[in-house]
Amino acid sequence: MSAQPVHYGASRPQVPRTIQGIAEALGAEKRMEFYRLVLAAEAGPDLDHVMATYWGHAMLDTDPERERVIAATEAGTLPVVSMDEIIRRRRAAGGEMPGE
């Protein structure tokens, strides 16, 4: 299974997962590319991919710890948790996984 970054905190910005929310969080250059790709995407997996990709960019771009996260990622020192561990923790807390 893949690993997910362990980087959450009270000051972490929340970018709405909408075209407007993502666009407002991106810098001018990325915003123009995002709009170009959104307008060219077909509804469904193609649009979902653009939205997911640029939501990730928007979350990172608005994160006050952006530089630290990038440096830790490049250095291979960003703490991560495996998907198996995330599932175990969620089930232990009484949560269900999608499809269960």
Biotite code that builds the C-alpha atoms (Angstrom):
import biotite.structure as struc

atoms = struc.array([
    struc.Atom([0.000, 0.000, 0.000], chain_id="A", res_id=1, res_name="MET", atom_name="CA", element="C"),
    struc.Atom([1.105, 3.593, -0.484], chain_id="A", res_id=2, res_name="SER", atom_name="CA", element="C"),
    struc.Atom([2.137, 5.923, 2.294], chain_id="A", res_id=3, res_name="ALA", atom_name="CA", element="C"),
    struc.Atom([0.367, 9.150, 3.180], chain_id="A", res_id=4, res_name="GLN", atom_name="CA", element="C"),
    struc.Atom([2.028, 12.234, 4.666], chain_id="A", res_id=5, res_name="PRO", atom_name="CA", element="C"),
    struc.Atom([1.504, 12.822, 8.357], chain_id="A", res_id=6, res_name="VAL", atom_name="CA", element="C"),
    struc.Atom([1.073, 16.566, 8.332], chain_id="A", res_id=7, res_name="HIS", atom_name="CA", element="C"),
    struc.Atom([-1.995, 17.912, 10.060], chain_id="A", res_id=8, res_name="TYR", atom_name="CA", element="C"),
    struc.Atom([-2.511, 20.766, 12.429], chain_id="A", res_id=9, res_name="GLY", atom_name="CA", element="C"),
    struc.Atom([-4.960, 23.384, 13.609], chain_id="A", res_id=10, res_name="ALA", atom_name="CA", element="C"),
    struc.Atom([-3.373, 26.034, 11.390], chain_id="A", res_id=11, res_name="SER", atom_name="CA", element="C"),
    struc.Atom([-3.616, 23.895, 8.263], chain_id="A", res_id=12, res_name="ARG", atom_name="CA", element="C"),
    struc.Atom([-5.596, 25.782, 5.617], chain_id="A", res_id=13, res_name="PRO", atom_name="CA", element="C"),
    struc.Atom([-8.640, 24.168, 4.094], chain_id="A", res_id=14, res_name="GLN", atom_name="CA", element="C"),
    struc.Atom([-9.103, 24.621, 0.364], chain_id="A", res_id=15, res_name="VAL", atom_name="CA", element="C"),
    struc.Atom([-12.637, 23.856, -0.831], chain_id="A", res_id=16, res_name="PRO", atom_name="CA", element="C"),
    struc.Atom([-12.562, 21.056, -3.398], chain_id="A", res_id=17, res_name="ARG", atom_name="CA", element="C"),
    struc.Atom([-14.397, 23.171, -5.959], chain_id="A", res_id=18, res_name="THR", atom_name="CA", element="C"),
    struc.Atom([-13.186, 24.851, -9.139], chain_id="A", res_id=19, res_name="ILE", atom_name="CA", element="C"),
    struc.Atom([-13.504, 28.273, -7.493], chain_id="A", res_id=20, res_name="GLN", atom_name="CA", element="C"),
    struc.Atom([-11.895, 27.183, -4.218], chain_id="A", res_id=21, res_name="GLY", atom_name="CA", element="C"),
    struc.Atom([-8.938, 25.596, -5.954], chain_id="A", res_id=22, res_name="ILE", atom_name="CA", element="C"),
    struc.Atom([-8.481, 28.496, -8.382], chain_id="A", res_id=23, res_name="ALA", atom_name="CA", element="C"),
    struc.Atom([-8.502, 31.069, -5.575], chain_id="A", res_id=24, res_name="GLU", atom_name="CA", element="C"),
    struc.Atom([-5.766, 29.176, -3.696], chain_id="A", res_id=25, res_name="ALA", atom_name="CA", element="C"),
    struc.Atom([-3.407, 28.878, -6.676], chain_id="A", res_id=26, res_name="LEU", atom_name="CA", element="C"),
    struc.Atom([-0.877, 31.416, -7.870], chain_id="A", res_id=27, res_name="GLY", atom_name="CA", element="C"),
    struc.Atom([-1.591, 33.200, -11.157], chain_id="A", res_id=28, res_name="ALA", atom_name="CA", element="C"),
    struc.Atom([0.466, 30.891, -13.387], chain_id="A", res_id=29, res_name="GLU", atom_name="CA", element="C"),
    struc.Atom([-0.920, 27.663, -11.909], chain_id="A", res_id=30, res_name="LYS", atom_name="CA", element="C"),
    struc.Atom([-4.440, 29.147, -11.897], chain_id="A", res_id=31, res_name="ARG", atom_name="CA", element="C"),
    struc.Atom([-4.327, 29.783, -15.653], chain_id="A", res_id=32, res_name="MET", atom_name="CA", element="C"),
    struc.Atom([-3.082, 26.234, -16.318], chain_id="A", res_id=33, res_name="GLU", atom_name="CA", element="C"),
    struc.Atom([-5.771, 24.846, -13.986], chain_id="A", res_id=34, res_name="PHE", atom_name="CA", element="C"),
    struc.Atom([-8.534, 26.751, -15.811], chain_id="A", res_id=35, res_name="TYR", atom_name="CA", element="C"),
    struc.Atom([-7.163, 25.610, -19.189], chain_id="A", res_id=36, res_name="ARG", atom_name="CA", element="C"),
    struc.Atom([-7.222, 21.966, -18.083], chain_id="A", res_id=37, res_name="LEU", atom_name="CA", element="C"),
    struc.Atom([-10.640, 22.204, -16.378], chain_id="A", res_id=38, res_name="VAL", atom_name="CA", element="C"),
    struc.Atom([-12.196, 23.745, -19.470], chain_id="A", res_id=39, res_name="LEU", atom_name="CA", element="C"),
    struc.Atom([-10.699, 21.034, -21.695], chain_id="A", res_id=40, res_name="ALA", atom_name="CA", element="C"),
    struc.Atom([-11.569, 18.099, -19.406], chain_id="A", res_id=41, res_name="ALA", atom_name="CA", element="C"),
    struc.Atom([-14.500, 15.791, -19.998], chain_id="A", res_id=42, res_name="GLU", atom_name="CA", element="C"),
    struc.Atom([-16.834, 15.168, -17.074], chain_id="A", res_id=43, res_name="ALA", atom_name="CA", element="C"),
    struc.Atom([-15.841, 12.054, -15.159], chain_id="A", res_id=44, res_name="GLY", atom_name="CA", element="C"),
    struc.Atom([-12.360, 10.637, -14.620], chain_id="A", res_id=45, res_name="PRO", atom_name="CA", element="C"),
    struc.Atom([-10.635, 13.299, -16.747], chain_id="A", res_id=46, res_name="ASP", atom_name="CA", element="C"),
    struc.Atom([-12.106, 16.205, -14.745], chain_id="A", res_id=47, res_name="LEU", atom_name="CA", element="C"),
    struc.Atom([-11.696, 14.293, -11.465], chain_id="A", res_id=48, res_name="ASP", atom_name="CA", element="C"),
    struc.Atom([-7.976, 13.913, -12.198], chain_id="A", res_id=49, res_name="HIS", atom_name="CA", element="C"),
    struc.Atom([-7.503, 17.640, -12.885], chain_id="A", res_id=50, res_name="VAL", atom_name="CA", element="C"),
    struc.Atom([-9.427, 18.551, -9.724], chain_id="A", res_id=51, res_name="MET", atom_name="CA", element="C"),
    struc.Atom([-7.486, 16.110, -7.520], chain_id="A", res_id=52, res_name="ALA", atom_name="CA", element="C"),
    struc.Atom([-4.119, 17.153, -8.935], chain_id="A", res_id=53, res_name="THR", atom_name="CA", element="C"),
    struc.Atom([-4.681, 20.873, -8.563], chain_id="A", res_id=54, res_name="TYR", atom_name="CA", element="C"),
    struc.Atom([-6.401, 20.549, -5.171], chain_id="A", res_id=55, res_name="TRP", atom_name="CA", element="C"),
    struc.Atom([-3.146, 18.986, -3.999], chain_id="A", res_id=56, res_name="GLY", atom_name="CA", element="C"),
    struc.Atom([-1.203, 21.923, -5.458], chain_id="A", res_id=57, res_name="HIS", atom_name="CA", element="C"),
    struc.Atom([-3.591, 24.387, -3.804], chain_id="A", res_id=58, res_name="ALA", atom_name="CA", element="C"),
    struc.Atom([-3.307, 22.701, -0.406], chain_id="A", res_id=59, res_name="MET", atom_name="CA", element="C"),
    struc.Atom([0.488, 22.775, -0.590], chain_id="A", res_id=60, res_name="LEU", atom_name="CA", element="C"),
    struc.Atom([0.583, 26.338, -1.933], chain_id="A", res_id=61, res_name="ASP", atom_name="CA", element="C"),
    struc.Atom([-1.512, 27.617, 0.995], chain_id="A", res_id=62, res_name="THR", atom_name="CA", element="C"),
    struc.Atom([0.256, 25.613, 3.690], chain_id="A", res_id=63, res_name="ASP", atom_name="CA", element="C"),
    struc.Atom([2.248, 27.862, 6.040], chain_id="A", res_id=64, res_name="PRO", atom_name="CA", element="C"),
    struc.Atom([4.753, 25.002, 6.412], chain_id="A", res_id=65, res_name="GLU", atom_name="CA", element="C"),
    struc.Atom([5.098, 24.567, 2.645], chain_id="A", res_id=66, res_name="ARG", atom_name="CA", element="C"),
    struc.Atom([8.865, 25.049, 2.486], chain_id="A", res_id=67, res_name="GLU", atom_name="CA", element="C"),
    struc.Atom([9.481, 22.629, 5.380], chain_id="A", res_id=68, res_name="ARG", atom_name="CA", element="C"),
    struc.Atom([7.215, 20.001, 3.809], chain_id="A", res_id=69, res_name="VAL", atom_name="CA", element="C"),
    struc.Atom([8.931, 20.315, 0.418], chain_id="A", res_id=70, res_name="ILE", atom_name="CA", element="C"),
    struc.Atom([12.409, 20.148, 1.994], chain_id="A", res_id=71, res_name="ALA", atom_name="CA", element="C"),
    struc.Atom([11.460, 17.094, 4.090], chain_id="A", res_id=72, res_name="ALA", atom_name="CA", element="C"),
    struc.Atom([9.942, 15.397, 1.048], chain_id="A", res_id=73, res_name="THR", atom_name="CA", element="C"),
    struc.Atom([13.035, 16.027, -1.054], chain_id="A", res_id=74, res_name="GLU", atom_name="CA", element="C"),
    struc.Atom([15.276, 14.812, 1.787], chain_id="A", res_id=75, res_name="ALA", atom_name="CA", element="C"),
    struc.Atom([13.151, 11.691, 2.303], chain_id="A", res_id=76, res_name="GLY", atom_name="CA", element="C"),
    struc.Atom([12.473, 12.647, 5.926], chain_id="A", res_id=77, res_name="THR", atom_name="CA", element="C"),
    struc.Atom([8.763, 13.533, 5.730], chain_id="A", res_id=78, res_name="LEU", atom_name="CA", element="C"),
    struc.Atom([6.995, 11.296, 8.264], chain_id="A", res_id=79, res_name="PRO", atom_name="CA", element="C"),
    struc.Atom([4.478, 9.002, 6.612], chain_id="A", res_id=80, res_name="VAL", atom_name="CA", element="C"),
    struc.Atom([1.907, 6.428, 7.650], chain_id="A", res_id=81, res_name="VAL", atom_name="CA", element="C"),
    struc.Atom([1.017, 3.425, 5.498], chain_id="A", res_id=82, res_name="SER", atom_name="CA", element="C"),
    struc.Atom([-2.529, 2.990, 4.204], chain_id="A", res_id=83, res_name="MET", atom_name="CA", element="C"),
    struc.Atom([-2.713, -0.222, 6.233], chain_id="A", res_id=84, res_name="ASP", atom_name="CA", element="C"),
    struc.Atom([-2.016, 1.810, 9.391], chain_id="A", res_id=85, res_name="GLU", atom_name="CA", element="C"),
    struc.Atom([-4.574, 4.468, 8.429], chain_id="A", res_id=86, res_name="ILE", atom_name="CA", element="C"),
    struc.Atom([-7.206, 1.758, 7.923], chain_id="A", res_id=87, res_name="ILE", atom_name="CA", element="C"),
    struc.Atom([-6.279, 0.104, 11.226], chain_id="A", res_id=88, res_name="ARG", atom_name="CA", element="C"),
    struc.Atom([-6.544, 3.413, 13.103], chain_id="A", res_id=89, res_name="ARG", atom_name="CA", element="C"),
    struc.Atom([-9.855, 4.291, 11.481], chain_id="A", res_id=90, res_name="ARG", atom_name="CA", element="C"),
    struc.Atom([-11.367, 0.910, 12.290], chain_id="A", res_id=91, res_name="ARG", atom_name="CA", element="C"),
    struc.Atom([-10.020, 1.081, 15.858], chain_id="A", res_id=92, res_name="ALA", atom_name="CA", element="C"),
    struc.Atom([-11.784, 4.437, 16.239], chain_id="A", res_id=93, res_name="ALA", atom_name="CA", element="C"),
    struc.Atom([-15.055, 2.842, 15.088], chain_id="A", res_id=94, res_name="GLY", atom_name="CA", element="C"),
    struc.Atom([-14.971, 4.283, 11.584], chain_id="A", res_id=95, res_name="GLY", atom_name="CA", element="C"),
    struc.Atom([-15.881, 2.447, 8.439], chain_id="A", res_id=96, res_name="GLU", atom_name="CA", element="C"),
    struc.Atom([-13.924, 2.392, 5.232], chain_id="A", res_id=97, res_name="MET", atom_name="CA", element="C"),
    struc.Atom([-15.697, 3.225, 1.952], chain_id="A", res_id=98, res_name="PRO", atom_name="CA", element="C"),
    struc.Atom([-17.309, 0.114, 0.505], chain_id="A", res_id=99, res_name="GLY", atom_name="CA", element="C"),
    struc.Atom([-17.675, -1.636, 3.880], chain_id="A", res_id=100, res_name="GLU", atom_name="CA", element="C"),
])
